[in-house]
Amino acid sequence: MIRVNDDYVVDTDPWNYILRKDLHRKEKRRDGSEGDAYRTIGYFKSLSEALERLGEEIIKERLSVPEIGLAEACGVLRECKEEIQELKKTVEGIE
């Protein structure tokens, strides 16, 4: 599992990269054990695609306030896109 930031992780299985949101709580599993709780956002064929979707999720979270001006919203979009581009550059250099 790759911890991207405090709120998101990317997990893998033999076929996918799985973007998940950390719910910051514990949950009981089917086998009776306890583990961290996550909400699955989506399944992707590459880590870069998972990070692209993460960018969309972060933008939605940061813009989901009662009211925000257009200029401020544009600033949030710009910041989020730059942050995700940096993450993707790091990954694309490896993939």
C-alpha beads as a LAMMPS data file, in Angstrom:
LAMMPS data file: protein, C-alpha beads

95 atoms
94 bonds

1 atom types
1 bond types

-500.0 500.0 xlo xhi
-500.0 500.0 ylo yhi
-500.0 500.0 zlo zhi

Masses

1 110.0

Atoms # bond

1 1 1 0.000 0.000 0.000
2 1 1 1.279 3.454 -0.915
3 1 1 0.414 6.289 1.467
4 1 1 -0.007 9.362 -0.762
5 1 1 -0.967 11.796 2.016
6 1 1 -2.828 11.735 5.348
7 1 1 -6.173 11.009 3.679
8 1 1 -5.446 8.799 0.657
9 1 1 -3.667 5.554 -0.162
10 1 1 -3.134 3.561 -3.332
11 1 1 -3.406 -0.185 -2.906
12 1 1 -2.742 -2.828 -5.534
13 1 1 -4.023 -6.206 -6.592
14 1 1 -2.768 -8.336 -9.502
15 1 1 -4.816 -6.262 -11.998
16 1 1 -5.336 -2.755 -10.604
17 1 1 -4.175 0.259 -8.676
18 1 1 -6.913 1.024 -6.157
19 1 1 -7.398 4.558 -4.847
20 1 1 -8.818 4.581 -1.318
21 1 1 -9.720 7.275 1.176
22 1 1 -8.573 6.681 4.749
23 1 1 -11.600 7.080 7.026
24 1 1 -9.332 7.482 10.097
25 1 1 -11.123 4.849 12.128
26 1 1 -10.934 1.127 12.777
27 1 1 -13.373 -1.488 11.519
28 1 1 -13.998 -5.124 12.266
29 1 1 -13.161 -7.483 9.411
30 1 1 -14.934 -10.689 8.399
31 1 1 -12.243 -12.812 10.031
32 1 1 -12.828 -11.025 13.351
33 1 1 -9.651 -8.934 13.251
34 1 1 -9.628 -5.167 13.399
35 1 1 -8.023 -2.899 10.806
36 1 1 -8.073 0.560 9.295
37 1 1 -11.246 1.579 7.453
38 1 1 -11.031 2.805 3.851
39 1 1 -13.553 3.889 1.203
40 1 1 -12.666 2.771 -2.314
41 1 1 -12.685 5.619 -4.837
42 1 1 -11.854 3.595 -7.952
43 1 1 -9.760 1.044 -9.813
44 1 1 -7.112 2.141 -12.346
45 1 1 -4.698 0.485 -14.792
46 1 1 -1.779 2.750 -13.821
47 1 1 -0.543 4.653 -10.803
48 1 1 -0.602 7.852 -12.864
49 1 1 -4.327 7.393 -13.559
50 1 1 -5.004 6.807 -9.857
51 1 1 -3.149 10.026 -9.013
52 1 1 -5.099 11.933 -11.675
53 1 1 -8.343 10.843 -10.009
54 1 1 -6.897 11.762 -6.619
55 1 1 -6.447 15.289 -7.954
56 1 1 -10.138 15.447 -8.848
57 1 1 -11.099 14.207 -5.381
58 1 1 -8.887 16.782 -3.645
59 1 1 -10.306 19.595 -5.800
60 1 1 -13.882 18.569 -4.948
61 1 1 -13.054 18.449 -1.238
62 1 1 -11.390 21.868 -1.224
63 1 1 -14.215 23.476 -3.209
64 1 1 -17.005 21.961 -1.093
65 1 1 -17.363 24.980 1.171
66 1 1 -20.551 27.019 1.629
67 1 1 -19.294 29.848 -0.573
68 1 1 -16.092 30.640 -2.433
69 1 1 -15.260 33.393 -4.894
70 1 1 -14.325 32.570 -8.477
71 1 1 -10.786 33.931 -8.131
72 1 1 -10.216 31.897 -4.966
73 1 1 -11.653 28.770 -6.624
74 1 1 -9.272 29.233 -9.569
75 1 1 -6.381 29.507 -7.131
76 1 1 -7.429 26.251 -5.450
77 1 1 -7.651 24.530 -8.842
78 1 1 -4.196 25.771 -9.809
79 1 1 -2.634 24.634 -6.503
80 1 1 -4.218 21.185 -6.690
81 1 1 -3.201 20.633 -10.303
82 1 1 0.397 21.640 -9.555
83 1 1 0.516 19.310 -6.548
84 1 1 -0.779 16.354 -8.571
85 1 1 1.501 17.148 -11.539
86 1 1 4.506 16.943 -9.220
87 1 1 3.354 13.570 -7.900
88 1 1 2.759 12.282 -11.431
89 1 1 6.199 13.465 -12.641
90 1 1 7.789 11.445 -9.858
91 1 1 5.777 8.353 -10.764
92 1 1 6.197 8.692 -14.537
93 1 1 9.956 8.771 -14.078
94 1 1 9.658 5.332 -12.498
95 1 1 6.911 3.696 -14.619

Bonds

1 1 1 2
2 1 2 3
3 1 3 4
4 1 4 5
5 1 5 6
6 1 6 7
7 1 7 8
8 1 8 9
9 1 9 10
10 1 10 11
11 1 11 12
12 1 12 13
13 1 13 14
14 1 14 15
15 1 15 16
16 1 16 17
17 1 17 18
18 1 18 19
19 1 19 20
20 1 20 21
21 1 21 22
22 1 22 23
23 1 23 24
24 1 24 25
25 1 25 26
26 1 26 27
27 1 27 28
28 1 28 29
29 1 29 30
30 1 30 31
31 1 31 32
32 1 32 33
33 1 33 34
34 1 34 35
35 1 35 36
36 1 36 37
37 1 37 38
38 1 38 39
39 1 39 40
40 1 40 41
41 1 41 42
42 1 42 43
43 1 43 44
44 1 44 45
45 1 45 46
46 1 46 47
47 1 47 48
48 1 48 49
49 1 49 50
50 1 50 51
51 1 51 52
52 1 52 53
53 1 53 54
54 1 54 55
55 1 55 56
56 1 56 57
57 1 57 58
58 1 58 59
59 1 59 60
60 1 60 61
61 1 61 62
62 1 62 63
63 1 63 64
64 1 64 65
65 1 65 66
66 1 66 67
67 1 67 68
68 1 68 69
69 1 69 70
70 1 70 71
71 1 71 72
72 1 72 73
73 1 73 74
74 1 74 75
75 1 75 76
76 1 76 77
77 1 77 78
78 1 78 79
79 1 79 80
80 1 80 81
81 1 81 82
82 1 82 83
83 1 83 84
84 1 84 85
85 1 85 86
86 1 86 87
87 1 87 88
88 1 88 89
89 1 89 90
90 1 90 91
91 1 91 92
92 1 92 93
93 1 93 94
94 1 94 95
